[in-house]
């Protein structure tokens, strides 16, 4: 059997020099190996036949979605057959009785949000790339800005259909709200970065759409004071939908990149907050709680973004922070997570590293759930060898500190290639060995997304 026997449309197969460069990396650009071929199935049956073909030809496989990942998880390393699922993009069913949405893995997050919100429902997970695919979101257990209130992708997946490395089909999960019936294999696959199986269908939990929302900006003299305020906000019952933090330095990069001005020009750090609910009065009561929460931490300004244009500007500048940093200088961006009571400690440690190394450390992220994005940037260092040496030293120190604080190497982007070395350093060998054994049960030949995660 040939690939052309499975995928009979010429425009859905790429081989050799015809393979677009975009398949050689995701948003992480690094060294990659050759690619055997790229196939774009439209149906589960075609995926199944492609997996069987890969077994027959002894080929490794990468399942790919929109290619918006940030860890190199879909970068080819062993001459893989890449199965691009973005044409499996149908919304199959909205069940209003069970409040679930059944979709194929190639549906984009933005399309899901628009579809359900126009019908009065809400799918809360909100990772930075709205053009990411839902299959990729499931593969990385994507989080985003609303995780502080609503949780992450895992909390909204009711059921999955997957194809295993040997071509077997497996249905995971159910519509039941409670489950005390043996091992929950569904949750094992969520966050596995395509190393255990290929998802072909997803059933998502929905909730009622909040009727109103309000965004606010709180400005502080320093990021330490802003991050200290986070715990007070969470303890005082403000119940934020989003609670983002960033320094003045990084918002200035985004302002320049996007030719826009952030609503607040006071202070040196900011919290960008959203409150939602079913009536404006309840939100106003929480604004009062918010004011009381930030004053002890020397807040210099609190702005309610009641003007839609101001609100849009604030969130656009926040959304574009990473792009602005990437375009500013050579850098490595982390996706670390620490218990929320250690955010300030970790931030101060990055400033100590900055002072000792000469590298510029930029911080922003999801303060409400302890997910920081620390950017280790080149700063003023001109010598390439010096930059690479100091970068690696600082990364080792940073990940060691994250481990010391009880944190994790990745909160939402996944391990992929770029965090694998530090991932293996941060966990007990027995823990990693059990992960490898799980991988071997589902993929004994190591066919699915080789050299990733574990």
N, C-alpha and C positions, 0 to 999 in steps of 0.2 A: 504493500500500500504506500502511496505517495501522499505528501501534504496536499497536493492538488486534487486528490480523490476525496479529501475531507472538506477542504475549503475550495470550492470550485469557482469563486469569483477572483479573478486575477488581482483586483485592487485590494484584496484582503489577505494577501501573502506578500512578504518581502524577504528576499534572500540576497546574499552577497553585497555588492556595491549599492544595490537599490534600497538597503535598509537605512532609514533616516537616522541621523545622528542622535535625535532626541531619545532613541531607545537605548543609548549607551550609558545613560545616567538619569537620575531624577533631578530634583533641585540641588542635590549634592553632586558636584562635578569632580570626579576623580578618575584615576586610571581604571580602565575596564578591559575585559577580554573580548575576543571575537564573539559574534552571535551566530548561532546555527541558522535560525530563521525567526521571523515574526509572523504570527498568525492572529487574525482578528475574527474570532467566532461571533456568531449572532445568537446561538442557542446553546442550551445545556448539552444537547446531544453532540454538537460539534466540539465542545470542550472535552467531553468524555472520549471522543475518538482521538483528539489530539493527545490526551494523556496516554491512551493505549499506544499510539504511534511512538511517543517518547519512550515508553517501556520497551517496545520492540526494537527501537534503534539505540537504546541505552543512552538517552539524552537527559541532561538536567533540564529543569523547567523553572521559569519565572512567570508568575501570574502578575500582571501589571494593570493598574487602573488609569488614573489621570496623570500620573507621573509627577505629582506635587509633593512627594515625600522629601524629608530633609535629613535622612540618615544613610542614603545609599542603598536602601533595602531592595530596590529593583535594578541596581546596577549589575550588568552581567560580569561574571568572573570565571566561568568555566565553559564558554561556548554554548549557552543555553538556548533552548527553544522558548521564546518569549510568547506567552499567550496574553494578548492585549484584549481586555474585557470591556473596553469603553463602548463598543457597539451593542453590548447587552445592557441597554439603557431604558428599559420599559418600566413604567409604574404599572404594576399588574392588578392591584386591588386595594381599595380603601374600604375597610370594614368598619362601619360606624357603630356597630353593636359592641365589638371588642376593642374599638379604638386602636386599630392596627393598620399599618400600611405595608403591603408586600411589594418588593422592588427587586430588580436585577442589580448586580454589583456595579454596573457602569453608570448608574444614575448619579448625577452630580448633586452634591449637598444643597447647593443653591436651588436647584429644581425641586428637590424634596421640600425645602422650606417654603418656597413660593406656592407649591401645589397644596400643601396642607393648611397653610395660613389663610389662603383664599377661601377655605372651606371651614374656618373656625377652629382648626386644630393647631397643635404646636409640637414640633420636634426640636427639643432644646439644645442638643450638642452643637457647638458652634466653633469648630477649629478655624484658624486664621484664613485658610484657603477655602473660599466658598466654591471653588471650581475643583475641589477634591472629589473623588468618587466615594460613594458609600461603602463599596467593597474595601477601599483603602482605609477608610475610617474604622471599619470593623477590624481590619488587619493590624492596625496600630492602637486600637482602643482610644481613638482620638478624643480629645477633651475640648479645650477652647475656653472662651471667656465666661461662659455661663455655668461652668462646672461647679463654682462655689455654691450655687443654689440648687442646680438641677442634676449634677452628676455628669458622667461621661458616657461614651457610646455604649459601653457594656450594660449600662442601666436601662437602655432602650432597645435592646435586641431581645425579642421574644423567641425567635427561631431562625435556624440557618439550614440551608441545604448545601452540602459540600461534596466534592469529588476528591477521593484520596489518591495518593501517589500511584497505587496499583490499579486505578480505574474503578474502584468500588464507590458507590454512592452512599451517603450517610445523611440522615435527617436528624437535626439536633434541636432541642428545646420544644416548646409547645405554647399554646395560648393560656395555659394554667398560670395563675398568679403565684401560687405556692408550689414548691417542689421539694419534697424530702424523699425522693425516690432514686437513691443511688448516686453515683458520681455525676456531676453536671459537666458533661463533655462540651456543651455549647460554650461555656465560659473558658474552657481550655483553648478553644480555637480563636476566640476573640483576643486580639493582641499578639497572635503568634506570627505575624508578618509573613504569611504565606508559606510557612515552613512545615505545616501539618496537613494542609489541604487547600483546595481551590473553592472559594465560595461562589455558588451560582444563583442563590436566591436568599433574600433576607426579609424577615418579618419584623417590623419596627413598632414599638410601643409609641403611642401619641398621647398627649394630654390636652385639655382645653386651652385655647389661646388666651393669654392674659389680656384684659380689656384696655389697660393703659400702662404707660411706663414713663419714666423721667430719668434723664442722665444728668450728672453733676460732676464738676471738677473741684477738687480740693487741692490747694497749693500749700507747700511746706518749705521751711528754710533748708531742709536737707532730706535726703532719702531715708536716713536713719529715723528721723521723726515721722516720716510718712509710713514706713514699715512698722514702726512701733504703734501707730494709730490703727493699723489693721486689726490687731487682736482686740482692741477696745471696740471697734465697729462690730466685729463678729459677736463679742460677748454681750453687747447692749441691745441685741435684737433688731438691728437695722435690716437684716436679711437681704443683702444685696444680690441682685441677679448677676452683676459683674463687678469686679473690684480689681482694677488694673493699676500697676505702678510703673513709673519710669522717671528717669532723670531729665533735667533741663537740657543737658548736652545732647541726648539722643532725640528729644523732640525737636531740637533745632535742626538736626540733620534731616528729619522728616519734613519740617517746614520748608527747608531749602529744596529738597527733592521734589516736593509737590506744589511749591509756590503758594503756600497757604500759611495762615497764622493760627496758632493754637489759641483757644478762647482765653486762657490765662497767661499773662506774661510776668506774673509775680512768682517769687520763690525759686527754688532750685530743684524741686521734685514735685510729683503730682500723683494723686489718686484719681482715676477716672471711674466713676461709679454709675451703675444703672440700678434703679428700683422698678419693679413691676408689680401689678396687682389688678384687682377687679374694680377699684374705685380710687379716685384721686385723693379723697380724704385720708384713706389708709396710707397712701404714699406720703402725704404731707406730714402725718404723724411720725413716719420713719425718717423724714428729713430732719425733723426736730431732734430725734434720737441721734442722727448723724452729726448734727451740729454740736451736740453735747459730747459726742465721742471724739471729735477731732480737736476741739479747743484745748484740752490739756496737753496736746502734742504740738502746740504752737502753730496751728494752721493760720496762714496769713490771708486766705481767701477761700470762699465756697461759692461757686457759681452754678445756678440752676440753668441748664441748657434748654430753656423752653422754646427758643427759636430753633426750628427744624434745621436751618442752614448751619447754625453753630454746632448743633448736635452731630450733624453729618460730618462737618469738618473735623471735630474732635475725634470721632471714631475712625475716620479715614486716615488721619495722621497716626493714630495708634496702630491701625492695621498695617500701615506701610513702614513701621519702624525697622523691621528686619531688612526689608529691601533697601532702606536708606543706609543702614550700617554696611550691608554688603557692597553697595556702590561707593561708600566712603573710603574703605580701605580693606586690605586683606585681613581676614578674621576667621575665628572658629566660634560658632554659637552653640552654647550648651542648652540642654532642655531638662535641667536638674529639678528635683523635687525634694523639699525638706519639710519636716513638721512646721506648721505655721509659726510656732513660737521661736523658731530658729532663723526666720527670714532675715532679721536684723543682724544676727551674728554672722551669717554667711555673707551678707552684703558688706559688712565691715571688713571681713577677711579678704574680699576681692579688692577693697581699697588698699589694704596692707600689701597685697601682692602687686598692685599697681605701683606703689611707692618703691618697692624693692626690686622690681623687674624692669621698669621703664616701659612696660607695655600699657596701653590704654585699656581699662576695663569698663565696659558699658553694661548697665543692668536695666532690664525691664521684665515684665511678665505678669503672671496671674497671682497677685498678692493674696487673694482670698482663699486659694487652695494650696499655697506654698510652692507653686510651679514658677521658677525663675528661668529667664533666658539670659544668662551671663555671656557677653560677647568678649572674647579675648582678641583684642585688635592689635595690629602692628604698631600703631602710634607713629612715632617719629623715627623708628629704626629703619635704616636704609640697607644694611647688610643682610642678605637673604639667609645666610647661615646663622647669623646671630638671632634673627627673627625666629627661625625654625627651632633652634636650640632652646631659646627662652620660652617660646610657645609650648613646647612639649613639657618643659619643666613646670610651667605654671599649670598646665592641664593636669599633670600628675598630682600636684599639690591641691588643686581645686577638688578633684574627685576624691582624694583622701579626706579632705575636710568634709565633703558632702557625706561620705560614709561615716565619719566620726559623729556627725550630727543626726545620724539615723535616716539619712536621705537616700534617694535613688538616682541612678544615672539618667533615666529618661522618664518623663511624666506623660508625654503624649506623642512624641515624634517617633519613638521606637529605637531599637538598638542598631539594626541594619549592619552596616560595615563600620561606620566611623566611631561607634561607641563600644564595639565588641571588646577591645583590649581592656578598657576600664570596667566594663560590665563584669568581665571574668575576674578582675582584681577585687571587686567590691563584694563578692558573694563567696560563701563557704564552698570548698570543692565538692562536698557531698550534695549540696543544693544544686550545683551545676550538673553533677553526675546524674541526678534524678531527672533533670531537664533533658539531658542527652538520651536517657532511657525512654522517656516519653516520645521524643522525636523518633527514636528507632522503632517504637511500636507502630506508629502511624506511617513512617517513611523509612523502612529498613535499609533501602539503598541510598538514602540521602539525596533523593532526586529533586525535591522541592526546595527552591531558593537556597542552594548550597552556600556554605560559608557565611551565612547570615545568622545573627542572634547567638547561636550556640554551636 
